[in-house]
Amino acid sequence: MTRLLLKKYVNESALLLSACAFMLVMFCWARVWIVCQFDLTQLEPLLAQLRPFEKFMPVPLEQMLTYTGSIAMTFHEPVLILCILVWAVARGSDVVSGELGRGTLEMMLAQPISRIRVMLCHAAVCVGGLALLCAAVWLGLYAGIQTNTVSETLTPAVNLKIPFLPVEIPVPLGASSTVRTPLAERVDATLYVAPVCNLFGFGFFVWALSVLCSSFDRYRWRTIGVVIGIYVVQLLLFLLSKATEFTAFCGRLTFLTCYQPDAIVQLARTRPQTVWSILMPGGETNDFWPSRLAPLGLTAVLLVLGCLFFTGAVLRFRSRDLPAPL
């Protein structure tokens, strides 16, 4: 019976999963291709104008002048976030309230299968699909890094040493030339493994929240509305935490504080030994990385909270009475 139930859930979600995965692969590849079309040094005057808004960013603006940093901003693109949210909310809201709304849950539970097993079957399909979507994100970035090239301007020069001073001045020897360099020589694709794990934690948290709301309701549309409302409130709290020092405490009230993929990329580039740690060595904090939790610790917080939400959903589903279908 469990095998049939898993097959049913896989068939129901196959179309949505395939569409989201394909979209993510193509979008991430196209995002890398777009980055390669710009000479990032030309963006320096523009970034100087954006200096007042730097406090809303988890990384220094100078990171935008590197290909690694520009590609890392893919994790905050609305298309990518939307695909993850659509999968997490759509599948999470269907666990209880979706089945009740269609009138299929009563017939399912009439079979020799427990309520816990029904929840676990849903979890296996949904979490497996989420892992596949996150793998599609990394695959798209990897393909983009391996197949694209960037233009670089080279100027022949020689360093002229000043007598009696430890100073060398570069002196150009000829005209500049433009060469095409493989992006893979400038960007390491493995830097984006930890951010993808952080993205998985983000999606898992939203999915578990959707399951919890679904376990309390019988209408799927209302479950989706509640989850989206909670997400919007969390986003507003996150923005408030970045606005002023007076509202900085709001960052402790939102799970989005634990979603920092671009900051993780910066940390992986500068201090790779801390990427797979739960806590920062010695509790180091600074303006760039204000959290005492290391990247793995941020992802672990999202996963633990998601597991607590799912456990609460299972307990609620086990104890609730099922209303008669209308």
GIBELVEN-V311156 format. One record per residue. N is the residue number from 1. RES is the residue in one letter. PHI is phi in degrees with one decimal (NA if undefined). PSI is psi in whole degrees, 0 to 359 (NA if undefined). OMEGA is omega as a letter, one per 40 degrees, with the letter a starting at -180 (999 if undefined). Layout:
n = <N/N>
res = <RES/RES>
phi = <PHI/PHI>
psi = <PSI/PSI>
omega = <OMEGA/OMEGA>
This chain:
n = <1/2/3/4/5/6/7/8/9/10/11/12/13/14/15/16/17/18/19/20/21/22/23/24/25/26/27/28/29/30/31/32/33/34/35/36/37/38/39/40/41/42/43/44/45/46/47/48/49/50/51/52/53/54/55/56/57/58/59/60/61/62/63/64/65/66/67/68/69/70/71/72/73/74/75/76/77/78/79/80/81/82/83/84/85/86/87/88/89/90/91/92/93/94/95/96/97/98/99/100/101/102/103/104/105/106/107/108/109/110/111/112/113/114/115/116/117/118/119/120/121/122/123/124/125/126/127/128/129/130/131/132/133/134/135/136/137/138/139/140/141/142/143/144/145/146/147/148/149/150/151/152/153/154/155/156/157/158/159/160/161/162/163/164/165/166/167/168/169/170/171/172/173/174/175/176/177/178/179/180/181/182/183/184/185/186/187/188/189/190/191/192/193/194/195/196/197/198/199/200/201/202/203/204/205/206/207/208/209/210/211/212/213/214/215/216/217/218/219/220/221/222/223/224/225/226/227/228/229/230/231/232/233/234/235/236/237/238/239/240/241/242/243/244/245/246/247/248/249/250/251/252/253/254/255/256/257/258/259/260/261/262/263/264/265/266/267/268/269/270/271/272/273/274/275/276/277/278/279/280/281/282/283/284/285/286/287/288/289/290/291/292/293/294/295/296/297/298/299/300/301/302/303/304/305/306/307/308/309/310/311/312/313/314/315/316/317/318/319/320/321/322/323/324/325/326>
res = <M/T/R/L/L/L/K/K/Y/V/N/E/S/A/L/L/L/S/A/C/A/F/M/L/V/M/F/C/W/A/R/V/W/I/V/C/Q/F/D/L/T/Q/L/E/P/L/L/A/Q/L/R/P/F/E/K/F/M/P/V/P/L/E/Q/M/L/T/Y/T/G/S/I/A/M/T/F/H/E/P/V/L/I/L/C/I/L/V/W/A/V/A/R/G/S/D/V/V/S/G/E/L/G/R/G/T/L/E/M/M/L/A/Q/P/I/S/R/I/R/V/M/L/C/H/A/A/V/C/V/G/G/L/A/L/L/C/A/A/V/W/L/G/L/Y/A/G/I/Q/T/N/T/V/S/E/T/L/T/P/A/V/N/L/K/I/P/F/L/P/V/E/I/P/V/P/L/G/A/S/S/T/V/R/T/P/L/A/E/R/V/D/A/T/L/Y/V/A/P/V/C/N/L/F/G/F/G/F/F/V/W/A/L/S/V/L/C/S/S/F/D/R/Y/R/W/R/T/I/G/V/V/I/G/I/Y/V/V/Q/L/L/L/F/L/L/S/K/A/T/E/F/T/A/F/C/G/R/L/T/F/L/T/C/Y/Q/P/D/A/I/V/Q/L/A/R/T/R/P/Q/T/V/W/S/I/L/M/P/G/G/E/T/N/D/F/W/P/S/R/L/A/P/L/G/L/T/A/V/L/L/V/L/G/C/L/F/F/T/G/A/V/L/R/F/R/S/R/D/L/P/A/P/L>
phi = <NA/-63.3/-63.9/-65.7/-66.8/-61.6/-63.0/-62.8/-67.5/-64.5/-65.3/-68.0/-103.0/-63.2/-65.8/-63.2/-65.0/-64.1/-64.0/-66.1/-65.1/-62.7/-63.2/-67.8/-61.6/-67.3/-65.7/-64.5/-63.6/-65.2/-64.2/-65.8/-61.8/-63.6/-59.6/-71.3/-83.5/-110.7/-87.7/-62.7/-67.0/-75.5/-85.8/-59.4/-61.8/-66.8/-64.5/-63.1/-72.5/-91.8/-55.1/-63.0/-95.8/-64.0/-66.8/-82.9/-106.9/-79.4/-132.3/-63.1/-63.0/-61.6/-65.5/-67.6/-86.8/-112.8/-65.4/-61.2/-69.4/-64.6/-68.3/-62.5/-67.0/-57.4/-69.0/-108.4/-68.1/-57.8/-63.4/-65.6/-61.1/-64.0/-61.3/-66.1/-66.5/-60.8/-65.1/-64.1/-73.9/-63.4/-77.0/-67.3/-72.2/-85.3/-60.6/-117.6/-65.1/-65.6/-66.4/-66.5/-63.4/-83.5/76.0/-99.6/-68.7/-63.1/-66.7/-66.8/-74.7/-73.4/-82.8/-74.7/-148.7/-82.7/-67.1/-63.8/-66.8/-61.0/-63.4/-68.2/-65.5/-59.1/-63.1/-61.9/-70.8/-69.6/-69.3/-63.1/-65.3/-64.0/-62.1/-65.5/-64.7/-65.8/-64.5/-64.9/-62.3/-65.4/-62.6/-64.0/-66.1/-62.9/-63.4/-65.0/-67.6/-79.5/-108.3/-108.6/-127.2/-124.8/-88.8/-130.7/-94.7/-111.4/-121.6/-60.2/-150.7/-131.6/-84.7/-97.5/-88.7/-86.3/-60.7/67.9/-131.2/-80.5/-129.6/-122.8/-111.6/-72.3/-116.4/-65.9/-111.5/-170.1/-74.2/-74.3/-136.1/-106.0/-124.9/-99.5/-119.1/-57.5/-63.2/-63.1/-79.8/-109.4/-129.9/-97.1/-66.0/-69.0/-64.3/-98.5/-70.5/-63.3/-60.9/-65.3/-62.6/-64.0/-63.4/-62.2/-61.4/-60.6/-65.2/-64.4/-62.3/-64.4/-62.8/-63.5/-62.4/-65.1/-64.0/-62.3/-64.3/-65.3/-71.0/-97.8/-123.2/-121.8/-112.2/-67.1/-62.6/-73.4/-61.4/-61.7/-62.4/-65.3/-64.8/-63.6/-61.3/-63.2/-64.4/-63.5/-62.8/-62.9/-66.1/-63.7/-63.2/-64.8/-65.3/-63.6/-65.4/-94.3/-73.3/-138.8/-69.5/-65.9/-100.7/-64.0/-65.0/-63.5/-62.9/-81.8/-104.7/-130.6/-72.8/-66.6/-63.4/-87.1/-103.3/-134.1/-66.0/-69.9/-67.0/-65.3/-62.1/-60.7/-67.9/-65.2/-79.4/-95.7/-135.6/-62.7/-70.4/-96.6/-63.4/-102.5/-107.3/-83.1/-119.3/-67.4/-58.0/69.5/66.6/-65.3/-138.2/-155.8/-63.1/-74.1/-129.0/-76.1/-87.3/-78.6/-82.5/-79.2/-52.4/-64.9/-66.8/-63.5/-65.2/-63.3/-61.2/-62.4/-68.8/-65.9/-62.6/-63.1/-64.5/-65.1/-62.0/-65.8/-61.7/-62.0/-65.9/-63.8/-63.3/-66.6/-66.5/-67.6/-99.6/-83.1/-87.6/-92.1/-68.1/-68.7/-64.2/-89.1>
psi = <322/319/320/322/318/318/321/313/323/317/324/327/359/318/313/318/317/317/315/319/315/318/320/318/312/320/315/320/315/325/319/319/320/318/323/346/353/144/105/336/337/347/354/316/323/318/330/326/337/5/322/339/7/333/340/355/142/355/158/151/335/336/335/344/3/149/324/315/321/320/327/333/351/327/349/6/137/325/315/313/320/318/316/318/320/314/312/314/319/314/323/321/343/348/310/301/327/315/323/319/325/349/20/346/322/317/325/315/349/345/165/72/139/163/324/320/325/314/319/326/317/315/319/316/315/315/322/320/321/318/322/320/318/322/325/324/311/322/319/318/317/316/320/320/323/337/355/159/161/150/134/135/121/133/115/131/160/142/120/119/133/128/140/6/139/53/137/133/124/129/119/142/352/188/152/153/150/129/154/126/134/135/332/338/346/338/133/117/337/344/341/7/312/317/325/321/321/322/321/317/320/311/322/320/312/320/313/322/320/320/318/313/323/327/343/350/171/353/123/322/326/324/314/318/319/316/316/320/317/319/319/318/318/321/319/320/322/317/321/323/337/347/305/165/331/326/13/335/341/338/337/353/4/139/344/343/334/357/96/62/321/325/326/321/315/318/322/331/326/321/74/339/345/353/319/32/153/320/148/140/125/11/31/136/151/183/326/318/84/349/145/345/135/173/316/328/321/316/322/323/314/319/319/315/321/319/322/318/316/321/317/323/320/315/320/317/326/328/346/153/143/123/153/140/143/NA>
omega = <i/i/i/i/i/i/i/a/i/i/i/a/a/a/i/a/a/i/a/a/i/a/a/i/a/a/a/i/a/i/i/i/i/i/a/a/a/i/a/i/i/a/a/i/i/a/i/i/a/a/i/a/a/a/i/a/a/a/i/i/i/i/i/i/i/i/i/a/i/i/i/i/i/a/i/i/a/a/a/i/a/i/i/i/i/i/a/a/a/a/a/a/a/a/a/a/i/i/i/a/i/a/a/a/a/i/i/a/i/i/a/i/a/i/i/a/i/i/a/i/i/a/a/a/a/a/i/i/i/i/i/i/i/i/i/i/a/i/i/i/a/i/i/i/a/a/a/i/i/i/i/i/a/i/i/a/i/a/i/a/i/a/i/i/i/a/i/a/i/a/i/a/a/a/i/i/a/i/i/a/i/a/a/i/a/a/i/a/a/i/a/i/i/i/i/i/i/i/i/i/i/a/i/i/a/i/a/i/i/i/i/i/i/a/a/a/i/i/a/a/i/i/i/i/i/a/i/i/i/a/i/i/i/i/i/i/i/i/i/a/i/a/a/i/i/a/a/a/i/i/i/a/a/i/a/i/i/i/a/a/a/i/i/i/i/i/i/a/a/a/a/a/a/a/a/i/i/i/i/a/i/a/a/i/i/a/a/a/a/a/i/i/i/a/i/i/i/i/i/i/i/a/a/i/i/i/i/i/a/i/i/i/i/i/i/a/i/a/a/i/a/i/i/i/a/999>
